[in-house]
Amino acid sequence: MDSCKYTDFGLCVKTELLRRGLEQNWLIAEIKARGMYADSGYLYKIFTGQRAAPKVVAAIQEILDLLPEPVTNDNTE
């Protein structure tokens, strides 16, 4: 079985939660307070890149005061 690795965004969020002494359940509650769905499995999929959820990602960036990820263009030739 192949292990999923965290994306840069996922690592950034996890690191920021640790730095602040907060748990993922706190983040889930904050996301739900903004009227969006979240649970630990859903966040895992976002953090490992298995699921794209731009509204949830934007909410997490706002909650943790993180800068938005830069948009990259993969069509460079």
mmCIF file of the N, C-alpha and C atoms, coordinates in Angstrom:
data_MODEL
# 
_entry.id   MODEL 
# 
loop_
_atom_site.group_PDB 
_atom_site.id 
_atom_site.type_symbol 
_atom_site.label_atom_id 
_atom_site.label_alt_id 
_atom_site.label_comp_id 
_atom_site.label_asym_id 
_atom_site.label_entity_id 
_atom_site.label_seq_id 
_atom_site.pdbx_PDB_ins_code 
_atom_site.Cartn_x 
_atom_site.Cartn_y 
_atom_site.Cartn_z 
_atom_site.occupancy 
_atom_site.B_iso_or_equiv 
_atom_site.pdbx_formal_charge 
_atom_site.auth_seq_id 
_atom_site.auth_comp_id 
_atom_site.auth_asym_id 
_atom_site.auth_atom_id 
_atom_site.pdbx_PDB_model_num 
ATOM 1   N N  . MET A 1 1  ? 0.849   -1.184 0.000   1.00 0.00 ? 1  MET A N  1 
ATOM 2   C CA . MET A 1 1  ? 0.000   0.000  0.000   1.00 0.00 ? 1  MET A CA 1 
ATOM 3   C C  . MET A 1 1  ? 0.884   1.232  0.000   1.00 0.00 ? 1  MET A C  1 
ATOM 4   N N  . ASP A 1 2  ? 0.545   2.166  -0.884  1.00 0.00 ? 2  ASP A N  1 
ATOM 5   C CA . ASP A 1 2  ? 1.324   3.384  -1.026  1.00 0.00 ? 2  ASP A CA 1 
ATOM 6   C C  . ASP A 1 2  ? 0.885   4.412  0.008   1.00 0.00 ? 2  ASP A C  1 
ATOM 7   N N  . SER A 1 3  ? 1.838   5.001  0.695   1.00 0.00 ? 3  SER A N  1 
ATOM 8   C CA . SER A 1 3  ? 1.538   6.008  1.703   1.00 0.00 ? 3  SER A CA 1 
ATOM 9   C C  . SER A 1 3  ? 1.416   7.375  1.049   1.00 0.00 ? 3  SER A C  1 
ATOM 10  N N  . CYS A 1 4  ? 0.386   8.137  1.426   1.00 0.00 ? 4  CYS A N  1 
ATOM 11  C CA . CYS A 1 4  ? 0.198   9.479  0.883   1.00 0.00 ? 4  CYS A CA 1 
ATOM 12  C C  . CYS A 1 4  ? 1.046   10.465 1.678   1.00 0.00 ? 4  CYS A C  1 
ATOM 13  N N  . LYS A 1 5  ? 1.671   11.357 0.961   1.00 0.00 ? 5  LYS A N  1 
ATOM 14  C CA . LYS A 1 5  ? 2.496   12.365 1.609   1.00 0.00 ? 5  LYS A CA 1 
ATOM 15  C C  . LYS A 1 5  ? 1.755   13.690 1.610   1.00 0.00 ? 5  LYS A C  1 
ATOM 16  N N  . TYR A 1 6  ? 2.025   14.481 2.636   1.00 0.00 ? 6  TYR A N  1 
ATOM 17  C CA . TYR A 1 6  ? 1.397   15.784 2.747   1.00 0.00 ? 6  TYR A CA 1 
ATOM 18  C C  . TYR A 1 6  ? 1.943   16.733 1.693   1.00 0.00 ? 6  TYR A C  1 
ATOM 19  N N  . THR A 1 7  ? 1.070   17.582 1.168   1.00 0.00 ? 7  THR A N  1 
ATOM 20  C CA . THR A 1 7  ? 1.483   18.641 0.257   1.00 0.00 ? 7  THR A CA 1 
ATOM 21  C C  . THR A 1 7  ? 2.152   19.740 1.083   1.00 0.00 ? 7  THR A C  1 
ATOM 22  N N  . ASP A 1 8  ? 2.730   20.712 0.408   1.00 0.00 ? 8  ASP A N  1 
ATOM 23  C CA . ASP A 1 8  ? 3.327   21.849 1.118   1.00 0.00 ? 8  ASP A CA 1 
ATOM 24  C C  . ASP A 1 8  ? 2.277   22.550 1.972   1.00 0.00 ? 8  ASP A C  1 
ATOM 25  N N  . PHE A 1 9  ? 1.063   22.696 1.420   1.00 0.00 ? 9  PHE A N  1 
ATOM 26  C CA . PHE A 1 9  ? -0.015  23.324 2.180   1.00 0.00 ? 9  PHE A CA 1 
ATOM 27  C C  . PHE A 1 9  ? -0.343  22.500 3.428   1.00 0.00 ? 9  PHE A C  1 
ATOM 28  N N  . GLY A 1 10 ? -0.462  21.185 3.269   1.00 0.00 ? 10 GLY A N  1 
ATOM 29  C CA . GLY A 1 10 ? -0.763  20.317 4.402   1.00 0.00 ? 10 GLY A CA 1 
ATOM 30  C C  . GLY A 1 10 ? 0.280   20.404 5.495   1.00 0.00 ? 10 GLY A C  1 
ATOM 31  N N  . LEU A 1 11 ? 1.547   20.401 5.099   1.00 0.00 ? 11 LEU A N  1 
ATOM 32  C CA . LEU A 1 11 ? 2.631   20.527 6.078   1.00 0.00 ? 11 LEU A CA 1 
ATOM 33  C C  . LEU A 1 11 ? 2.600   21.879 6.772   1.00 0.00 ? 11 LEU A C  1 
ATOM 34  N N  . CYS A 1 12 ? 2.301   22.923 6.007   1.00 0.00 ? 12 CYS A N  1 
ATOM 35  C CA . CYS A 1 12 ? 2.235   24.265 6.558   1.00 0.00 ? 12 CYS A CA 1 
ATOM 36  C C  . CYS A 1 12 ? 1.134   24.355 7.619   1.00 0.00 ? 12 CYS A C  1 
ATOM 37  N N  . VAL A 1 13 ? -0.025  23.804 7.318   1.00 0.00 ? 13 VAL A N  1 
ATOM 38  C CA . VAL A 1 13 ? -1.152  23.845 8.259   1.00 0.00 ? 13 VAL A CA 1 
ATOM 39  C C  . VAL A 1 13 ? -0.816  23.039 9.514   1.00 0.00 ? 13 VAL A C  1 
ATOM 40  N N  . LYS A 1 14 ? -0.326  21.833 9.321   1.00 0.00 ? 14 LYS A N  1 
ATOM 41  C CA . LYS A 1 14 ? 0.009   20.989 10.475  1.00 0.00 ? 14 LYS A CA 1 
ATOM 42  C C  . LYS A 1 14 ? 1.066   21.652 11.356  1.00 0.00 ? 14 LYS A C  1 
ATOM 43  N N  . THR A 1 15 ? 2.077   22.238 10.724  1.00 0.00 ? 15 THR A N  1 
ATOM 44  C CA . THR A 1 15 ? 3.144   22.914 11.468  1.00 0.00 ? 15 THR A CA 1 
ATOM 45  C C  . THR A 1 15 ? 2.599   24.108 12.240  1.00 0.00 ? 15 THR A C  1 
ATOM 46  N N  . GLU A 1 16 ? 1.722   24.875 11.599  1.00 0.00 ? 16 GLU A N  1 
ATOM 47  C CA . GLU A 1 16 ? 1.148   26.054 12.250  1.00 0.00 ? 16 GLU A CA 1 
ATOM 48  C C  . GLU A 1 16 ? 0.274   25.650 13.437  1.00 0.00 ? 16 GLU A C  1 
ATOM 49  N N  . LEU A 1 17 ? -0.489  24.587 13.298  1.00 0.00 ? 17 LEU A N  1 
ATOM 50  C CA . LEU A 1 17 ? -1.290  24.107 14.426  1.00 0.00 ? 17 LEU A CA 1 
ATOM 51  C C  . LEU A 1 17 ? -0.393  23.702 15.593  1.00 0.00 ? 17 LEU A C  1 
ATOM 52  N N  . LEU A 1 18 ? 0.686   22.985 15.300  1.00 0.00 ? 18 LEU A N  1 
ATOM 53  C CA . LEU A 1 18 ? 1.629   22.588 16.353  1.00 0.00 ? 18 LEU A CA 1 
ATOM 54  C C  . LEU A 1 18 ? 2.275   23.805 17.005  1.00 0.00 ? 18 LEU A C  1 
ATOM 55  N N  . ARG A 1 19 ? 2.669   24.766 16.172  1.00 0.00 ? 19 ARG A N  1 
ATOM 56  C CA . ARG A 1 19 ? 3.325   25.975 16.682  1.00 0.00 ? 19 ARG A CA 1 
ATOM 57  C C  . ARG A 1 19 ? 2.413   26.722 17.645  1.00 0.00 ? 19 ARG A C  1 
ATOM 58  N N  . ARG A 1 20 ? 1.126   26.733 17.351  1.00 0.00 ? 20 ARG A N  1 
ATOM 59  C CA . ARG A 1 20 ? 0.155   27.438 18.187  1.00 0.00 ? 20 ARG A CA 1 
ATOM 60  C C  . ARG A 1 20 ? -0.386  26.588 19.330  1.00 0.00 ? 20 ARG A C  1 
ATOM 61  N N  . GLY A 1 21 ? -0.017  25.321 19.362  1.00 0.00 ? 21 GLY A N  1 
ATOM 62  C CA . GLY A 1 21 ? -0.505  24.438 20.410  1.00 0.00 ? 21 GLY A CA 1 
ATOM 63  C C  . GLY A 1 21 ? -1.973  24.074 20.239  1.00 0.00 ? 21 GLY A C  1 
ATOM 64  N N  . LEU A 1 22 ? -2.431  24.060 18.991  1.00 0.00 ? 22 LEU A N  1 
ATOM 65  C CA . LEU A 1 22 ? -3.828  23.749 18.700  1.00 0.00 ? 22 LEU A CA 1 
ATOM 66  C C  . LEU A 1 22 ? -3.938  22.379 18.057  1.00 0.00 ? 22 LEU A C  1 
ATOM 67  N N  . GLU A 1 23 ? -5.127  21.795 18.161  1.00 0.00 ? 23 GLU A N  1 
ATOM 68  C CA . GLU A 1 23 ? -5.362  20.483 17.567  1.00 0.00 ? 23 GLU A CA 1 
ATOM 69  C C  . GLU A 1 23 ? -6.196  20.627 16.302  1.00 0.00 ? 23 GLU A C  1 
ATOM 70  N N  . GLN A 1 24 ? -6.156  19.599 15.470  1.00 0.00 ? 24 GLN A N  1 
ATOM 71  C CA . GLN A 1 24 ? -6.921  19.596 14.237  1.00 0.00 ? 24 GLN A CA 1 
ATOM 72  C C  . GLN A 1 24 ? -8.416  19.719 14.513  1.00 0.00 ? 24 GLN A C  1 
ATOM 73  N N  . ASN A 1 25 ? -8.891  19.176 15.632  1.00 0.00 ? 25 ASN A N  1 
ATOM 74  C CA . ASN A 1 25 ? -10.307 19.284 15.985  1.00 0.00 ? 25 ASN A CA 1 
ATOM 75  C C  . ASN A 1 25 ? -10.720 20.746 16.176  1.00 0.00 ? 25 ASN A C  1 
ATOM 76  N N  . TRP A 1 26 ? -9.815  21.578 16.672  1.00 0.00 ? 26 TRP A N  1 
ATOM 77  C CA . TRP A 1 26 ? -10.096 23.008 16.801  1.00 0.00 ? 26 TRP A CA 1 
ATOM 78  C C  . TRP A 1 26 ? -10.299 23.616 15.414  1.00 0.00 ? 26 TRP A C  1 
ATOM 79  N N  . LEU A 1 27 ? -9.418  23.247 14.482  1.00 0.00 ? 27 LEU A N  1 
ATOM 80  C CA . LEU A 1 27 ? -9.523  23.755 13.114  1.00 0.00 ? 27 LEU A CA 1 
ATOM 81  C C  . LEU A 1 27 ? -10.832 23.298 12.469  1.00 0.00 ? 27 LEU A C  1 
ATOM 82  N N  . ILE A 1 28 ? -11.208 22.056 12.684  1.00 0.00 ? 28 ILE A N  1 
ATOM 83  C CA . ILE A 1 28 ? -12.471 21.530 12.144  1.00 0.00 ? 28 ILE A CA 1 
ATOM 84  C C  . ILE A 1 28 ? -13.646 22.348 12.680  1.00 0.00 ? 28 ILE A C  1 
ATOM 85  N N  . ALA A 1 29 ? -13.635 22.642 13.972  1.00 0.00 ? 29 ALA A N  1 
ATOM 86  C CA . ALA A 1 29 ? -14.715 23.435 14.576  1.00 0.00 ? 29 ALA A CA 1 
ATOM 87  C C  . ALA A 1 29 ? -14.765 24.839 13.969  1.00 0.00 ? 29 ALA A C  1 
ATOM 88  N N  . GLU A 1 30 ? -13.605 25.433 13.712  1.00 0.00 ? 30 GLU A N  1 
ATOM 89  C CA . GLU A 1 30 ? -13.550 26.768 13.110  1.00 0.00 ? 30 GLU A CA 1 
ATOM 90  C C  . GLU A 1 30 ? -14.098 26.751 11.684  1.00 0.00 ? 30 GLU A C  1 
ATOM 91  N N  . ILE A 1 31 ? -13.782 25.720 10.944  1.00 0.00 ? 31 ILE A N  1 
ATOM 92  C CA . ILE A 1 31 ? -14.284 25.594 9.568   1.00 0.00 ? 31 ILE A CA 1 
ATOM 93  C C  . ILE A 1 31 ? -15.803 25.422 9.594   1.00 0.00 ? 31 ILE A C  1 
ATOM 94  N N  . LYS A 1 32 ? -16.289 24.560 10.483  1.00 0.00 ? 32 LYS A N  1 
ATOM 95  C CA . LYS A 1 32 ? -17.738 24.336 10.596  1.00 0.00 ? 32 LYS A CA 1 
ATOM 96  C C  . LYS A 1 32 ? -18.462 25.606 11.026  1.00 0.00 ? 32 LYS A C  1 
ATOM 97  N N  . ALA A 1 33 ? -17.822 26.424 11.858  1.00 0.00 ? 33 ALA A N  1 
ATOM 98  C CA . ALA A 1 33 ? -18.428 27.679 12.308  1.00 0.00 ? 33 ALA A CA 1 
ATOM 99  C C  . ALA A 1 33 ? -18.625 28.648 11.142  1.00 0.00 ? 33 ALA A C  1 
ATOM 100 N N  . ARG A 1 34 ? -17.888 28.436 10.059  1.00 0.00 ? 34 ARG A N  1 
ATOM 101 C CA . ARG A 1 34 ? -18.033 29.258 8.855   1.00 0.00 ? 34 ARG A CA 1 
ATOM 102 C C  . ARG A 1 34 ? -19.022 28.642 7.862   1.00 0.00 ? 34 ARG A C  1 
ATOM 103 N N  . GLY A 1 35 ? -19.714 27.594 8.301   1.00 0.00 ? 35 GLY A N  1 
ATOM 104 C CA . GLY A 1 35 ? -20.770 26.994 7.490   1.00 0.00 ? 35 GLY A CA 1 
ATOM 105 C C  . GLY A 1 35 ? -20.288 25.989 6.461   1.00 0.00 ? 35 GLY A C  1 
ATOM 106 N N  . MET A 1 36 ? -19.088 25.470 6.631   1.00 0.00 ? 36 MET A N  1 
ATOM 107 C CA . MET A 1 36 ? -18.551 24.491 5.684   1.00 0.00 ? 36 MET A CA 1 
ATOM 108 C C  . MET A 1 36 ? -18.398 23.139 6.361   1.00 0.00 ? 36 MET A C  1 
ATOM 109 N N  . TYR A 1 37 ? -18.374 22.099 5.547   1.00 0.00 ? 37 TYR A N  1 
ATOM 110 C CA . TYR A 1 37 ? -18.191 20.744 6.063   1.00 0.00 ? 37 TYR A CA 1 
ATOM 111 C C  . TYR A 1 37 ? -16.708 20.466 6.277   1.00 0.00 ? 37 TYR A C  1 
ATOM 112 N N  . ALA A 1 38 ? -16.391 19.790 7.363   1.00 0.00 ? 38 ALA A N  1 
ATOM 113 C CA . ALA A 1 38 ? -15.020 19.341 7.610   1.00 0.00 ? 38 ALA A CA 1 
ATOM 114 C C  . ALA A 1 38 ? -15.031 18.225 8.641   1.00 0.00 ? 38 ALA A C  1 
ATOM 115 N N  . ASP A 1 39 ? -14.194 17.242 8.430   1.00 0.00 ? 39 ASP A N  1 
ATOM 116 C CA . ASP A 1 39 ? -13.883 16.240 9.443   1.00 0.00 ? 39 ASP A CA 1 
ATOM 117 C C  . ASP A 1 39 ? -12.434 15.828 9.207   1.00 0.00 ? 39 ASP A C  1 
ATOM 118 N N  . SER A 1 40 ? -11.899 14.976 10.060  1.00 0.00 ? 40 SER A N  1 
ATOM 119 C CA . SER A 1 40 ? -10.477 14.641 9.963   1.00 0.00 ? 40 SER A CA 1 
ATOM 120 C C  . SER A 1 40 ? -10.136 13.935 8.652   1.00 0.00 ? 40 SER A C  1 
ATOM 121 N N  . GLY A 1 41 ? -11.014 13.076 8.166   1.00 0.00 ? 41 GLY A N  1 
ATOM 122 C CA . GLY A 1 41 ? -10.774 12.381 6.903   1.00 0.00 ? 41 GLY A CA 1 
ATOM 123 C C  . GLY A 1 41 ? -10.759 13.326 5.719   1.00 0.00 ? 41 GLY A C  1 
ATOM 124 N N  . TYR A 1 42 ? -11.679 14.293 5.739   1.00 0.00 ? 42 TYR A N  1 
ATOM 125 C CA . TYR A 1 42 ? -11.765 15.281 4.659   1.00 0.00 ? 42 TYR A CA 1 
ATOM 126 C C  . TYR A 1 42 ? -10.512 16.159 4.646   1.00 0.00 ? 42 TYR A C  1 
ATOM 127 N N  . LEU A 1 43 ? -10.080 16.601 5.837   1.00 0.00 ? 43 LEU A N  1 
ATOM 128 C CA . LEU A 1 43 ? -8.856  17.415 5.902   1.00 0.00 ? 43 LEU A CA 1 
ATOM 129 C C  . LEU A 1 43 ? -7.644  16.612 5.454   1.00 0.00 ? 43 LEU A C  1 
ATOM 130 N N  . TYR A 1 44 ? -7.589  15.339 5.807   1.00 0.00 ? 44 TYR A N  1 
ATOM 131 C CA . TYR A 1 44 ? -6.479  14.495 5.372   1.00 0.00 ? 44 TYR A CA 1 
ATOM 132 C C  . TYR A 1 44 ? -6.399  14.468 3.846   1.00 0.00 ? 44 TYR A C  1 
ATOM 133 N N  . LYS A 1 45 ? -7.542  14.332 3.206   1.00 0.00 ? 45 LYS A N  1 
ATOM 134 C CA . LYS A 1 45 ? -7.553  14.308 1.739   1.00 0.00 ? 45 LYS A CA 1 
ATOM 135 C C  . LYS A 1 45 ? -7.106  15.644 1.161   1.00 0.00 ? 45 LYS A C  1 
ATOM 136 N N  . ILE A 1 46 ? -7.486  16.732 1.795   1.00 0.00 ? 46 ILE A N  1 
ATOM 137 C CA . ILE A 1 46 ? -7.031  18.055 1.340   1.00 0.00 ? 46 ILE A CA 1 
ATOM 138 C C  . ILE A 1 46 ? -5.527  18.188 1.560   1.00 0.00 ? 46 ILE A C  1 
ATOM 139 N N  . PHE A 1 47 ? -5.055  17.798 2.729   1.00 0.00 ? 47 PHE A N  1 
ATOM 140 C CA . PHE A 1 47 ? -3.640  17.960 3.077   1.00 0.00 ? 47 PHE A CA 1 
ATOM 141 C C  . PHE A 1 47 ? -2.714  17.066 2.261   1.00 0.00 ? 47 PHE A C  1 
ATOM 142 N N  . THR A 1 48 ? -3.234  15.970 1.725   1.00 0.00 ? 48 THR A N  1 
ATOM 143 C CA . THR A 1 48 ? -2.403  15.071 0.913   1.00 0.00 ? 48 THR A CA 1 
ATOM 144 C C  . THR A 1 48 ? -2.627  15.259 -0.583  1.00 0.00 ? 48 THR A C  1 
ATOM 145 N N  . GLY A 1 49 ? -3.475  16.216 -0.942  1.00 0.00 ? 49 GLY A N  1 
ATOM 146 C CA . GLY A 1 49 ? -3.702  16.508 -2.347  1.00 0.00 ? 49 GLY A CA 1 
ATOM 147 C C  . GLY A 1 49 ? -4.668  15.569 -3.048  1.00 0.00 ? 49 GLY A C  1 
ATOM 148 N N  . GLN A 1 50 ? -5.372  14.743 -2.305  1.00 0.00 ? 50 GLN A N  1 
ATOM 149 C CA . GLN A 1 50 ? -6.346  13.826 -2.898  1.00 0.00 ? 50 GLN A CA 1 
ATOM 150 C C  . GLN A 1 50 ? -7.666  14.507 -3.203  1.00 0.00 ? 50 GLN A C  1 
ATOM 151 N N  . ARG A 1 51 ? -7.872  15.684 -2.621  1.00 0.00 ? 51 ARG A N  1 
ATOM 152 C CA . ARG A 1 51 ? -9.134  16.398 -2.770  1.00 0.00 ? 51 ARG A CA 1 
ATOM 153 C C  . ARG A 1 51 ? -8.837  17.885 -2.910  1.00 0.00 ? 51 ARG A C  1 
ATOM 154 N N  . ALA A 1 52 ? -9.450  18.506 -3.909  1.00 0.00 ? 52 ALA A N  1 
ATOM 155 C CA . ALA A 1 52 ? -9.341  19.957 -4.069  1.00 0.00 ? 52 ALA A CA 1 
ATOM 156 C C  . ALA A 1 52 ? -10.578 20.582 -3.439  1.00 0.00 ? 52 ALA A C  1 
ATOM 157 N N  . ALA A 1 53 ? -10.390 21.491 -2.539  1.00 0.00 ? 53 ALA A N  1 
ATOM 158 C CA . ALA A 1 53 ? -11.502 22.164 -1.864  1.00 0.00 ? 53 ALA A CA 1 
ATOM 159 C C  . ALA A 1 53 ? -11.113 23.625 -1.662  1.00 0.00 ? 53 ALA A C  1 
ATOM 160 N N  . PRO A 1 54 ? -11.201 24.430 -2.715  1.00 0.00 ? 54 PRO A N  1 
ATOM 161 C CA . PRO A 1 54 ? -10.712 25.810 -2.636  1.00 0.00 ? 54 PRO A CA 1 
ATOM 162 C C  . PRO A 1 54 ? -11.359 26.653 -1.535  1.00 0.00 ? 54 PRO A C  1 
ATOM 163 N N  . LYS A 1 55 ? -12.640 26.456 -1.269  1.00 0.00 ? 55 LYS A N  1 
ATOM 164 C CA . LYS A 1 55 ? -13.307 27.250 -0.225  1.00 0.00 ? 55 LYS A CA 1 
ATOM 165 C C  . LYS A 1 55 ? -12.795 26.874 1.157   1.00 0.00 ? 55 LYS A C  1 
ATOM 166 N N  . VAL A 1 56 ? -12.589 25.583 1.388   1.00 0.00 ? 56 VAL A N  1 
ATOM 167 C CA . VAL A 1 56 ? -12.076 25.138 2.683   1.00 0.00 ? 56 VAL A CA 1 
ATOM 168 C C  . VAL A 1 56 ? -10.623 25.583 2.845   1.00 0.00 ? 56 VAL A C  1 
ATOM 169 N N  . VAL A 1 57 ? -9.836  25.473 1.785   1.00 0.00 ? 57 VAL A N  1 
ATOM 170 C CA . VAL A 1 57 ? -8.437  25.915 1.833   1.00 0.00 ? 57 VAL A CA 1 
ATOM 171 C C  . VAL A 1 57 ? -8.384  27.408 2.143   1.00 0.00 ? 57 VAL A C  1 
ATOM 172 N N  . ALA A 1 58 ? -9.222  28.205 1.493   1.00 0.00 ? 58 ALA A N  1 
ATOM 173 C CA . ALA A 1 58 ? -9.256  29.646 1.755   1.00 0.00 ? 58 ALA A CA 1 
ATOM 174 C C  . ALA A 1 58 ? -9.655  29.931 3.203   1.00 0.00 ? 58 ALA A C  1 
ATOM 175 N N  . ALA A 1 59 ? -10.611 29.166 3.728   1.00 0.00 ? 59 ALA A N  1 
ATOM 176 C CA . ALA A 1 59 ? -11.030 29.339 5.123   1.00 0.00 ? 59 ALA A CA 1 
ATOM 177 C C  . ALA A 1 59 ? -9.887  29.009 6.074   1.00 0.00 ? 59 ALA A C  1 
ATOM 178 N N  . ILE A 1 60 ? -9.151  27.942 5.793   1.00 0.00 ? 60 ILE A N  1 
ATOM 179 C CA . ILE A 1 60 ? -8.014  27.559 6.638   1.00 0.00 ? 60 ILE A CA 1 
ATOM 180 C C  . ILE A 1 60 ? -6.950  28.652 6.604   1.00 0.00 ? 60 ILE A C  1 
ATOM 181 N N  . GLN A 1 61 ? -6.684  29.185 5.415   1.00 0.00 ? 61 GLN A N  1 
ATOM 182 C CA . GLN A 1 61 ? -5.703  30.261 5.294   1.00 0.00 ? 61 GLN A CA 1 
ATOM 183 C C  . GLN A 1 61 ? -6.130  31.478 6.102   1.00 0.00 ? 61 GLN A C  1 
ATOM 184 N N  . GLU A 1 62 ? -7.410  31.786 6.077   1.00 0.00 ? 62 GLU A N  1 
ATOM 185 C CA . GLU A 1 62 ? -7.924  32.920 6.854   1.00 0.00 ? 62 GLU A CA 1 
ATOM 186 C C  . GLU A 1 62 ? -7.853  32.636 8.352   1.00 0.00 ? 62 GLU A C  1 
ATOM 187 N N  . ILE A 1 63 ? -8.266  31.463 8.759   1.00 0.00 ? 63 ILE A N  1 
ATOM 188 C CA . ILE A 1 63 ? -8.283  31.094 10.180  1.00 0.00 ? 63 ILE A CA 1 
ATOM 189 C C  . ILE A 1 63 ? -6.872  31.150 10.770  1.00 0.00 ? 63 ILE A C  1 
ATOM 190 N N  . LEU A 1 64 ? -5.898  30.624 10.031  1.00 0.00 ? 64 LEU A N  1 
ATOM 191 C CA . LEU A 1 64 ? -4.526  30.541 10.548  1.00 0.00 ? 64 LEU A CA 1 
ATOM 192 C C  . LEU A 1 64 ? -3.635  31.699 10.084  1.00 0.00 ? 64 LEU A C  1 
ATOM 193 N N  . ASP A 1 65 ? -4.220  32.663 9.386   1.00 0.00 ? 65 ASP A N  1 
ATOM 194 C CA . ASP A 1 65 ? -3.461  33.812 8.864   1.00 0.00 ? 65 ASP A CA 1 
ATOM 195 C C  . ASP A 1 65 ? -2.293  33.374 7.993   1.00 0.00 ? 65 ASP A C  1 
ATOM 196 N N  . LEU A 1 66 ? -2.561  32.418 7.116   1.00 0.00 ? 66 LEU A N  1 
ATOM 197 C CA . LEU A 1 66 ? -1.546  31.933 6.191   1.00 0.00 ? 66 LEU A CA 1 
ATOM 198 C C  . LEU A 1 66 ? -1.680  32.674 4.870   1.00 0.00 ? 66 LEU A C  1 
ATOM 199 N N  . LEU A 1 67 ? -0.574  32.874 4.193   1.00 0.00 ? 67 LEU A N  1 
ATOM 200 C CA . LEU A 1 67 ? -0.609  33.494 2.875   1.00 0.00 ? 67 LEU A CA 1 
ATOM 201 C C  . LEU A 1 67 ? -1.134  32.486 1.868   1.00 0.00 ? 67 LEU A C  1 
ATOM 202 N N  . PRO A 1 68 ? -1.921  32.932 0.890   1.00 0.00 ? 68 PRO A N  1 
ATOM 203 C CA . PRO A 1 68 ? -2.395  32.015 -0.151  1.00 0.00 ? 68 PRO A CA 1 
ATOM 204 C C  . PRO A 1 68 ? -1.231  31.420 -0.920  1.00 0.00 ? 68 PRO A C  1 
ATOM 205 N N  . GLU A 1 69 ? -1.421  30.176 -1.369  1.00 0.00 ? 69 GLU A N  1 
ATOM 206 C CA . GLU A 1 69 ? -0.382  29.530 -2.167  1.00 0.00 ? 69 GLU A CA 1 
ATOM 207 C C  . GLU A 1 69 ? -0.264  30.228 -3.507  1.00 0.00 ? 69 GLU A C  1 
ATOM 208 N N  . PRO A 1 70 ? 0.953   30.412 -4.008  1.00 0.00 ? 70 PRO A N  1 
ATOM 209 C CA . PRO A 1 70 ? 1.096   31.031 -5.320  1.00 0.00 ? 70 PRO A CA 1 
ATOM 210 C C  . PRO A 1 70 ? 0.544   30.105 -6.413  1.00 0.00 ? 70 PRO A C  1 
ATOM 211 N N  . VAL A 1 71 ? -0.046  30.699 -7.412  1.00 0.00 ? 71 VAL A N  1 
ATOM 212 C CA . VAL A 1 71 ? -0.586  29.929 -8.539  1.00 0.00 ? 71 VAL A CA 1 
ATOM 213 C C  . VAL A 1 71 ? 0.573   29.634 -9.476  1.00 0.00 ? 71 VAL A C  1 
ATOM 214 N N  . THR A 1 72 ? 0.705   28.356 -9.826  1.00 0.00 ? 72 THR A N  1 
ATOM 215 C CA . THR A 1 72 ? 1.781   27.973 -10.740 1.00 0.00 ? 72 THR A CA 1 
ATOM 216 C C  . THR A 1 72 ? 1.181   27.546 -12.060 1.00 0.00 ? 72 THR A C  1 
ATOM 217 N N  . ASN A 1 73 ? 1.908   27.799 -13.111 1.00 0.00 ? 73 ASN A N  1 
ATOM 218 C CA . ASN A 1 73 ? 1.476   27.413 -14.446 1.00 0.00 ? 73 ASN A CA 1 
ATOM 219 C C  . ASN A 1 73 ? 2.361   26.270 -14.915 1.00 0.00 ? 73 ASN A C  1 
ATOM 220 N N  . ASP A 1 74 ? 1.778   25.088 -15.039 1.00 0.00 ? 74 ASP A N  1 
ATOM 221 C CA . ASP A 1 74 ? 2.546   23.899 -15.425 1.00 0.00 ? 74 ASP A CA 1 
ATOM 222 C C  . ASP A 1 74 ? 2.784   23.822 -16.927 1.00 0.00 ? 74 ASP A C  1 
ATOM 223 N N  . ASN A 1 75 ? 2.280   24.770 -17.684 1.00 0.00 ? 75 ASN A N  1 
ATOM 224 C CA . ASN A 1 75 ? 2.416   24.740 -19.135 1.00 0.00 ? 75 ASN A CA 1 
ATOM 225 C C  . ASN A 1 75 ? 3.631   25.528 -19.631 1.00 0.00 ? 75 ASN A C  1 
ATOM 226 N N  . THR A 1 76 ? 4.678   25.584 -18.838 1.00 0.00 ? 76 THR A N  1 
ATOM 227 C CA . THR A 1 76 ? 5.873   26.298 -19.261 1.00 0.00 ? 76 THR A CA 1 
ATOM 228 C C  . THR A 1 76 ? 6.682   25.415 -20.192 1.00 0.00 ? 76 THR A C  1 
ATOM 229 N N  . GLU A 1 77 ? 6.965   25.931 -21.362 1.00 0.00 ? 77 GLU A N  1 
ATOM 230 C CA . GLU A 1 77 ? 7.738   25.155 -22.338 1.00 0.00 ? 77 GLU A CA 1 
ATOM 231 C C  . GLU A 1 77 ? 8.849   25.990 -22.899 1.00 0.00 ? 77 GLU A C  1 
# 
